[in-house]
């Protein structure tokens, strides 16, 4: 499996993260403040310039108020994995 930021699956994943942030009514600045990271961190993972590792994903989910299991389930619906 290719580790790419630009596979259809990863683009779908990024879309889920953006949708979760927007659904929570948060800006990138607000999420970055909750994470204790610069706004560019959020912009880069949302824009496909960087990948999130598992620990970062859990932190982002917590900042967004999203259950990581739900996010993964939503990924599986799309990818069939």
C-alpha positions as CSV (number, residue, x, y, z in Angstrom):
1,X,0.0,0.0,0.0
2,X,1.3,3.4,-1.0
3,X,1.8,6.0,1.8
4,X,0.4,9.0,-0.1
5,X,-1.4,12.1,1.0
6,X,-3.2,12.1,-2.3
7,X,-5.0,8.8,-2.4
8,X,-8.8,8.9,-2.7
9,X,-9.1,7.3,0.7
10,X,-6.9,9.8,2.4
11,X,-8.7,12.7,0.7
12,X,-11.9,11.3,2.0
13,X,-10.4,11.0,5.5
14,X,-9.3,14.7,5.3
15,X,-12.8,15.6,4.2
16,X,-14.3,13.9,7.2
17,X,-11.9,15.9,9.5
18,X,-12.9,19.2,7.9
19,X,-16.6,18.3,8.1
20,X,-16.2,17.4,11.7
21,X,-14.5,20.7,12.5
22,X,-17.2,22.6,10.6
23,X,-20.0,20.6,12.2
24,X,-18.5,21.5,15.6
25,X,-18.6,25.2,14.6
26,X,-14.9,25.6,15.1
27,X,-12.3,27.5,13.0
28,X,-8.9,26.2,12.3
29,X,-7.6,28.7,14.8
30,X,-9.9,27.4,17.6
31,X,-8.9,23.8,16.9
32,X,-5.2,24.7,17.0
33,X,-5.7,26.5,20.3
34,X,-7.3,23.4,21.8
35,X,-4.4,21.3,20.5
36,X,-1.7,23.8,21.7
37,X,-0.4,23.9,18.1
38,X,0.0,26.6,15.5
39,X,-2.9,27.1,13.1
40,X,-0.6,25.9,10.3
41,X,-0.7,22.4,11.8
42,X,-4.5,22.2,11.3
43,X,-4.2,23.8,7.8
44,X,-1.5,21.3,6.8
45,X,-3.4,18.1,7.8
46,X,-6.7,19.5,6.4
47,X,-5.0,20.6,3.1
48,X,-3.1,17.3,2.6
49,X,0.4,18.7,3.3
50,X,1.0,16.3,6.2
51,X,-0.3,13.1,7.6
52,X,-1.6,12.5,11.1
53,X,-0.3,9.7,13.2
54,X,-2.6,7.7,15.5
55,X,-1.7,9.8,18.6
56,X,-2.3,13.1,16.7
57,X,-5.6,11.7,15.3
58,X,-6.8,10.9,18.8
59,X,-5.9,14.5,19.9
60,X,-7.6,16.0,17.0
61,X,-10.8,13.9,17.6
62,X,-10.8,15.0,21.2
63,X,-10.4,18.7,20.2
64,X,-13.3,18.3,17.8
65,X,-15.5,16.4,20.2
66,X,-15.6,13.5,17.8
67,X,-15.5,9.8,18.7
68,X,-12.5,8.4,16.8
69,X,-14.4,5.1,16.4
70,X,-17.2,6.9,14.5
71,X,-14.6,8.6,12.3
72,X,-13.0,5.2,11.5
73,X,-16.4,3.7,10.9
74,X,-17.2,6.5,8.4
75,X,-13.9,5.7,6.6
76,X,-14.8,2.0,6.4
77,X,-18.1,2.8,4.8
78,X,-16.4,4.7,2.0
79,X,-13.4,2.4,1.5
80,X,-15.0,-1.0,2.3
81,X,-12.0,-1.9,4.6
